[in-house]
Amino acid sequence: MKPIILHLVLFSHDNGLYDIMYHITKKYYHSFENIKTIYYCFDEHIEDNYILKDDILYIKGTEGYVPNILDKTIKTFSYINDKEEFNYIIRSNISTIINCSVLNSILTDNIIHYGGKLNIIPSNTVHYIDKICWIPENFDELNIKIDPSLWGVHFVSGCIILSKESLNYLLKSNIRYDLIDDVAIGFALYKHFNISDLSNYYIETETQSSKFLMYRHRTENRFNDILRMIKIIELLS
């Protein structure tokens, strides 16, 4: 039996290109009966804390990077956890296309508590690998050293698969809001749940293959990203 999957898509209205990506993907995502897709974003103008309009969840707040993405993601998790029935959550983003057929196959045949493209912050890291994504409070611009508490942290980047159990654990954790969302979630979970590494199902280059789970589109030319997304949707449909 196919699992009940809640697909949450990180989204914002502050870039007209993201709205195009929303319209490109929504018909495809809504064609799977066991997968419910909700796009989520901040909106500082709404009166209530949450408004679910069609398939977009608006959360009262202001868009930004750190800690805004993590903040709206955790708030979405909390809101959804109380209102929806599901076996798994997959958190993706607006420019990544999820192959729902492969997702169904993976989650029907395997038990996954925390899964996706695995990354490991190297131990004894001296220099920042990506200071935009890893931002500890004691970041030293002169020495460019990473917070030692992050050495060896395993985390899933981009698209994140969570079971009901791991989601509940995450929501009860002391989450670090000084980190980008992927790393903060990994920091809370990686010592408590086995990570299912799905890196072989993840691709960032143009392809005509339908075997992958996640198709990431993020280049300097966002219009080319849109064209590539259209081709992938046609392939998967």
C-alpha positions as CSV (number, residue, x, y, z in Angstrom):
1,M,0.0,0.0,0.0
2,K,1.3,3.4,-0.9
3,P,2.1,5.7,2.1
4,I,0.3,8.9,2.8
5,I,2.8,11.6,1.9
6,L,2.6,15.3,2.7
7,H,4.8,17.3,0.3
8,L,5.7,20.8,1.6
9,V,7.3,23.1,-0.9
10,L,9.5,26.1,0.3
11,F,8.2,29.0,-1.6
12,S,7.9,32.8,-1.7
13,H,6.1,35.5,-3.7
14,D,9.0,37.9,-3.6
15,N,10.3,36.8,-7.0
16,G,8.0,36.6,-10.0
17,L,10.0,33.6,-11.3
18,Y,9.0,31.6,-8.3
19,D,5.3,32.1,-9.1
20,I,6.1,30.8,-12.6
21,M,7.7,27.7,-11.0
22,Y,4.6,27.3,-8.8
23,H,2.3,27.2,-11.9
24,I,4.7,24.8,-13.7
25,T,4.7,22.3,-10.9
26,K,1.3,22.3,-9.3
27,K,-0.7,20.3,-11.9
28,Y,1.9,17.6,-11.9
29,Y,2.1,17.3,-8.1
30,H,-1.7,17.3,-7.6
31,S,-2.0,14.3,-10.0
32,F,-1.0,11.8,-7.2
33,E,-3.8,10.7,-5.0
34,N,-1.6,9.7,-2.0
35,I,0.5,12.8,-2.1
36,K,-0.8,16.1,-0.8
37,T,1.3,19.1,-1.9
38,I,1.3,22.4,0.0
39,Y,3.4,25.4,-0.9
40,Y,4.4,27.6,2.1
41,C,5.6,31.1,2.4
42,F,5.7,34.1,4.8
43,D,3.3,37.0,4.4
44,E,3.7,40.0,6.7
45,H,0.3,41.5,5.7
46,I,-2.1,38.7,6.8
47,E,-4.1,39.3,9.9
48,D,-4.1,35.7,11.2
49,N,-0.9,33.7,11.9
50,Y,-1.8,31.1,9.3
51,I,-4.0,31.2,6.2
52,L,-4.3,28.1,3.9
53,K,-5.6,29.3,0.6
54,D,-6.0,26.6,-2.0
55,D,-2.6,24.9,-1.9
56,I,-0.6,27.7,-0.4
57,L,0.0,28.1,3.3
58,Y,0.6,31.8,4.2
59,I,2.4,32.3,7.6
60,K,2.6,35.7,9.2
61,G,6.2,36.8,8.9
62,T,8.9,38.4,6.7
63,E,10.8,36.5,4.1
64,G,14.6,36.3,4.5
65,Y,17.4,33.8,4.7
66,V,18.7,33.0,8.2
67,P,16.7,32.4,10.4
68,N,13.7,33.1,8.3
69,I,13.7,29.9,6.2
70,L,14.1,27.7,9.2
71,D,11.4,29.7,11.1
72,K,8.7,29.4,8.5
73,T,9.7,25.7,7.9
74,I,9.3,24.8,11.6
75,K,6.1,26.8,11.9
76,T,4.7,24.9,8.8
77,F,5.7,21.6,10.4
78,S,3.9,22.5,13.6
79,Y,0.8,23.7,11.8
80,I,0.6,20.7,9.5
81,N,1.4,18.1,12.2
82,D,-1.8,19.1,14.1
83,K,-4.1,19.2,11.0
84,E,-3.1,16.5,8.5
85,E,-2.8,12.7,8.5
86,F,0.4,11.4,6.9
87,N,3.1,8.7,7.1
88,Y,5.9,10.9,5.7
89,I,6.7,14.5,5.1
90,I,9.0,15.5,2.3
91,R,10.2,19.1,2.4
92,S,11.4,20.4,-1.0
93,N,11.8,23.8,-2.5
94,I,10.2,25.6,-5.4
95,S,13.0,25.0,-7.9
96,T,13.5,21.3,-7.2
97,I,11.1,18.9,-8.9
98,I,10.2,15.7,-7.0
99,N,9.7,12.6,-9.1
100,C,6.5,11.4,-7.2
101,S,6.6,7.9,-8.8
102,V,10.1,7.3,-7.5
103,L,9.2,8.8,-4.1
104,N,6.2,6.4,-3.9
105,S,8.5,3.5,-4.8
106,I,11.1,4.4,-2.2
107,L,8.7,5.0,0.7
108,T,6.6,1.9,-0.1
109,D,9.6,-0.4,0.0
110,N,11.7,1.2,2.8
111,I,11.2,2.7,6.2
112,I,12.9,6.1,6.3
113,H,13.0,8.4,9.3
114,Y,15.4,11.0,8.0
115,G,16.5,10.9,4.4
116,G,17.8,12.8,1.3
117,K,21.1,13.9,-0.1
118,L,23.6,13.3,2.7
119,N,26.2,15.9,3.7
120,I,28.8,15.7,6.5
121,I,30.6,18.8,8.0
122,P,34.2,17.6,8.2
123,S,35.7,17.3,11.7
124,N,38.5,19.8,12.6
125,T,37.3,22.1,9.8
126,V,39.5,25.1,9.8
127,H,38.0,27.1,6.9
128,Y,34.4,27.6,6.0
129,I,33.3,25.5,3.1
130,D,30.1,27.6,2.6
131,K,29.7,30.5,5.0
132,I,26.4,31.5,3.4
133,C,24.8,28.2,4.5
134,W,26.7,27.5,7.7
135,I,26.4,30.5,10.0
136,P,27.2,29.8,13.7
137,E,26.8,32.6,16.1
138,N,30.5,32.8,16.8
139,F,31.5,33.1,13.2
140,D,34.8,34.9,13.0
141,E,35.2,36.9,9.8
142,L,39.0,37.2,10.3
143,N,39.9,33.6,11.0
144,I,37.0,32.1,9.0
145,K,36.6,29.2,11.4
146,I,33.6,27.0,11.9
147,D,31.8,26.4,15.2
148,P,33.5,23.2,16.6
149,S,30.1,21.9,17.7
150,L,29.2,21.4,14.1
151,W,32.2,19.2,13.3
152,G,30.9,15.8,12.1
153,V,27.3,16.8,11.9
154,H,25.4,14.8,9.3
155,F,22.6,16.6,7.5
156,V,20.3,16.2,4.5
157,S,20.3,19.2,2.1
158,G,17.6,20.6,-0.1
159,C,14.8,18.0,0.0
160,I,14.2,16.3,3.3
161,I,12.2,13.2,4.1
162,L,10.9,12.9,7.6
163,S,8.7,10.2,9.2
164,K,6.0,11.1,11.7
165,E,8.3,9.9,14.5
166,S,11.3,12.0,13.5
167,L,9.1,15.1,12.9
168,N,7.6,14.9,16.4
169,Y,11.1,14.5,17.8
170,L,12.3,17.6,15.8
171,L,9.4,19.7,17.0
172,K,10.3,18.9,20.6
173,S,14.0,19.6,20.1
174,N,16.0,22.7,21.0
175,I,16.5,23.9,17.4
176,R,19.4,26.2,16.6
177,Y,18.1,29.2,14.7
178,D,21.5,30.6,14.0
179,L,22.0,27.9,11.3
180,I,20.5,27.5,7.9
181,D,17.5,25.2,8.0
182,D,19.1,22.1,6.5
183,V,21.9,22.1,9.0
184,A,19.7,23.0,11.9
185,I,17.4,20.1,11.2
186,G,20.3,17.7,10.8
187,F,21.9,19.0,14.0
188,A,18.7,18.1,15.9
189,L,18.2,14.7,14.3
190,Y,21.4,13.0,13.1
191,K,22.4,11.4,16.4
192,H,18.9,10.0,17.0
193,F,17.8,8.6,13.6
194,N,19.6,6.6,10.9
195,I,20.0,8.8,7.8
196,S,18.9,7.2,4.5
197,D,21.3,8.6,2.0
198,L,19.5,9.1,-1.3
199,S,22.3,11.0,-3.1
200,N,22.2,8.6,-6.0
201,Y,18.6,9.7,-6.7
202,Y,19.6,13.4,-6.8
203,I,20.7,15.3,-9.9
204,E,21.5,19.0,-10.6
205,T,22.3,18.8,-14.3
206,E,20.0,18.6,-17.3
207,T,18.9,15.0,-18.0
208,Q,16.3,13.1,-20.0
209,S,16.2,10.3,-17.4
210,S,13.1,9.6,-15.2
211,K,15.0,7.5,-12.7
212,F,15.9,10.3,-10.2
213,L,13.9,11.4,-7.2
214,M,15.0,15.0,-7.0
215,Y,15.8,17.3,-9.9
216,R,17.5,20.5,-8.7
217,H,17.4,23.7,-10.8
218,R,19.5,26.5,-9.4
219,T,21.8,28.3,-11.8
220,E,22.7,32.0,-12.4
221,N,20.2,32.0,-15.2
222,R,16.8,31.4,-13.6
223,F,15.0,31.6,-17.0
224,N,17.0,28.6,-18.1
225,D,16.1,26.9,-14.9
226,I,12.4,27.4,-15.8
227,L,12.9,25.9,-19.2
228,R,14.6,22.9,-17.7
229,M,11.8,22.5,-15.2
230,I,9.3,22.4,-18.0
231,K,11.2,19.7,-19.8
232,I,11.4,17.6,-16.6
233,I,7.7,17.9,-15.9
234,E,6.9,16.8,-19.5
235,L,9.3,13.8,-19.0
236,L,7.7,12.8,-15.7
237,S,4.2,13.3,-16.9
